[in-house]
Amino acid sequence: MRTKKVIKVKRSRKLVFRKYLATYRSKVNRGSDLAGEVAAALAAASILFKVSDPAYSKECLRHARELYSFADNFRGFYHEAIKGAAEFYESFDYGDELTWAAAWLYKATNEWRFLQDAEYHYQHFNLNERPEKFFYNKKDAGVQVLLAQLTGESQYKEAARAFCNFAIDQQKRTSKGLLYVDKFGTLCHTSNIVFVCLEAAEILGVNDRYKYRAFAKQQIDYILGDGGRSFVVGWGKNPPKQPHHAASSCPNRPMPCGWRYFERNEPNPQILYGALVSGPDQSDYFRDERLDYIYTEVTLDCNAGFTSALGGLVQWQIDENYA
């Protein structure tokens, strides 16, 4: 039975890959940003599965190569090919995704040409400038840290240091100390910056290392409750009870689900354990109402940064205990 399940999963993976490639691999439907991001993700996945599932790792890497080649050779924005995408997730640039993809492919393959591409894109698209955030639409800071890890060159280290020092020393804070970048996804931006700076801490000097780790712990502690309440569903003091999440708002089976349940001003019947919501405003105020997505939205990019930041802090504690 176990063998059959594995085969079934692998077949579904192949179908997803083929459907994606059939949609985007044309000169008409361009999408350097989206294809580049998927190429980077698949290259990273190939590293993850290299030992446990070598065949799947090779498949991920093969598609990563194909998608990067497509993204680089047929440049354009994905929202120009997918009607309606710009209304919610308009892309502003694709240079960061091209660099991101090439850098991850170099890490996965150790093929020099990918590093050459990454460094060329880095200069060509001016990714050496200091960004103020790291999120799905702007990956410059992640590129800087990744290239610093891969090459050890000072230009990338200094760029990473400038990003983190600005976030810690100059970025706006709430009265309770939360890093405040934008009202949309307040805690998403905080978590993503924390994660990037925890990664940067591993390649910079001792003083930077302790400074960045202390900053990371302070920000994550705020999210977990030091600011007066938890922003993680189902955990800590007074956690969010109405995350902006459709399935979580559904009643227990066999009751049918619909938008009338989503629109009720009541706690979600299904507790979305571990989910991080968008978070408070610049005054530390939080409105726990499902329809007010500015405060209660749950997104993948938000929770990815948060989970990664938690992992970084746990690893730091392990390293300290065994030092």
Secondary structure, 3 states (H helix, E strand, C coil): CHHHHHHHHHHHHHHHHHHHHHHHCCCCCCCHHHHHHHHHHHHHHHHHCCCCCHHHHHHHHHHHHHHHHHHHHCCCCHHHCCCCCHHHHCCCCCHHHHHHHHHHHHHHHCCHHHHHHHHHHHHHCCCCCCCCCCECCECHHHHHHHHHHHHCCHHHHHHHHHHHHHHHHCCCECCCCCECCCCCCHHHHHHHHHHHHHHHHCCCCHHHHHHHHHHHHHHHHHHHHHCCCCCECCCCCCCCCCCECCHHHCCCCCCCCCHHHHCCCCCCCCCCCCCECCCCCCCCCCCCCCCCHHHHECCHHHHHHHHHHHHHHHHHHHHHHCC
